Amino acid sequence: MVASPAINATWRDIPRGVWALGLVSMFMDISSEMIHALLPIYLVNVLGTSMTTVGFIEGIAEATAMITKVFSGTLSDWLGKRKLLAVIGYGLAAFTKPVFPLAGTVSWFVAARFVDRIGKGIRGAPRDAMVADIAPEHARGASFGVRQSLDTIGAFIGPLLAIGLMLLTSNSFTLVFWVAVVPAFIAFAVLLFGVEEPEKHRREANGKRRLRLADATRLSGAFWAVVGVGALLTLARFSEAFLVLKAQTVGVPIALVPAVLIAMNIVYALVSYPAGALSDRINRNTILIGGIGMLVIADFILAFSTAFPTVLIGVVFWGLHMGLTQGLLAALVTDTAPEDLRGTAFGVFNVANGAAMLASSVIAGGLWDAFGPKMTFLAGAALTAVSLIGLFIASRARAQSWI
């Protein structure tokens, strides 16, 4: 069992480096979500692609990001240069953003999304490992919660800007995509000049630590349990592109469709820090079970909703799920992985989630094309319920939880 520290974390316990990394995430998410909020609609309504194609593109994009993390995470453990890899990843994402307004065919969008997500994959595990290296043990959940909250603030500012610009420019997708380039380069600059390599990790890496396959055996059963839960949840929770498309099916104007992502991410941002801070004081397992339950409710509401207000209610529960689980899972990876293998651990965690994301998005797109949105969300609810029951039984069966 990983016990939560007795000391209660406050805002002042969260190091400056964690705040800086949170701001980097926020600005990059503003950029990415301005594009992501409109891209499914653009692909379907302007370029005429099918829902299965949208699911395939989203699945490949997110799977690429997550699978890449396993290599960058391990490399950051070996090189002792987590910041260098993060800079490469954020830089690649920033310099790819101008391709979106210039692209004119589906293949160009696929290529741009693919390279952009490679950048995300390169930066993700080293960045999370940097947070783990910087954060004090008693404020670990709070630190991941703050970074996740700032990340999610960007995730609702982006769609909000997209809505405003679409209304002002009579639905000019290209202009919105160009404006999205600016915050991407701000994120790159903040990382480059505002974040330092954790001193402890740099000292350890200077000891010329060798990269060995045998290190994988040092990842405990508790860690693999976290990986399994994370993968199951990702399989049940397909791409948020389907939330956008669900809003369109109930008659929401194209310019206002990103409102669903704004609503979801506001809730996500508001919940992430309190959930992380609370998890420093009580069993993380309890919060995780509650978060999984929120996804079951969200899927059922979205499956049967026929009006925009009901869709928004479902989206709120989706945001509650995200806020109660995503930062918490990152803290659990840190809790259960050896300190010198944190980059590798985050990489392994994300490669499992990458495979699940690819499968879930392709399946969701296929179900949507064949049976409509109702079946898509009901299938998500069923799989989420299975993962919730399994986690609950496992936690009850053990006198000491793995969390």
C-alpha positions, 0 to 999 in steps of 0.5 A: 500500500502507498500511504498518503503523507500526513502533511497537508499541501498548500499552494506555497508547497508547489515549486515554481518549476511545476507552475512554469510547466503548467503554463507551458501546458496551458499555452500549448493546449490553447493552440491545440484545442483551437484546432482540435475543437474545429477539426472534426467538423472541418473534416466532415462538413468541408472535406466530406470524410466519414465518421470512421475516418475521423475516428481513425485519424484521432486514434492514430494521432493520440496513439502515436503520441502515447506510444512515443512517450515510452521511448522519450521517457526511457531516454530521459532517465538515461540521458538525464536531460528531461528538459532537452526532450521536452523542448524538442517535443514542444518545438516540434508541435509549435513548428507543425502548427502552421501546416494546419491553415496551409493544408487543403486535403485530408492527407495533409491534415493527417500528416500534420496531426501525426507529426504534432502528436509525435511532438506531444509524445516526445515531451509528455513523459519527460515533462511528467517525470520533471513534475515528479522530480520537482514536487515534494512528496507531501504535495505530489497529488497537488502538484500534478493537480495544478499542472493538470488544472493549468493544462485544462484551463488552456483546453477551454480557452482554446475552444472559447477563442475558436468560437469567438473567431468563427463568429467574427469571421463568418466561420473562417476555419483557416483564420482560426488555425493561423491564430492558433500558431501564436500560443504554441510558440509562447509555450515553446518560449516559456519552456526554453527560458522559464524551466530548469532541469531538476538538479537531483536528476541531473546529478544522478544522470552524470553518474553515467547510469546505464540503460538496461532491459533488466530495469523493466523487472523493477516495475512492481505489480502495483505499477502494472495495476495502475497501467491496467486501470489506465488502459481500461479507462482509455479504451472506454473513453474514446476521443473527445472529437465525438463530443463535438460531433454529438453536439452537432447531431442535436442541431448546434450551429457549427460556430458554437459546437466548441462550447461542449469542449469549453464546458467539459474543460472548465469542469476538468480544470476546476476539479483537478487540483482539489482532487489531487490535493485530496488524494494526498490526504485520503486513499487515492483508490476512493477518488478513482472509483468515483471518477470512473462512476462519473464516466458511466453517468456521462455516457448514459446521458449522452447516449439518450440526449436529444437537445443541447442542454442535455448534451451539456449535462453529459459533458459536465459529467465527462469533465468530472470524470477527467478531473477526478482521474487524470492527474490522480493516475499520474500521481499513482504512476509516481507513487508506484515506480522507482525514482530513477525509472520515472521517465520509463514508467510514464512512457510504459503507462502511456504506451498502454493508453496509446494502444487503447486510444487507437482501438477505442477511437476506431471502434467508436467511429465504426459504431457511429457509422453503423448504428449512430451515436446512441450505440457509441456512448452505450458501448462506452458506458458498458466498458466503463462499468466493467472497469469500475466493477473490476476495480471495486472488487479488486480493492475490496478483496485486498486488505491493503489496496495497491493505492 
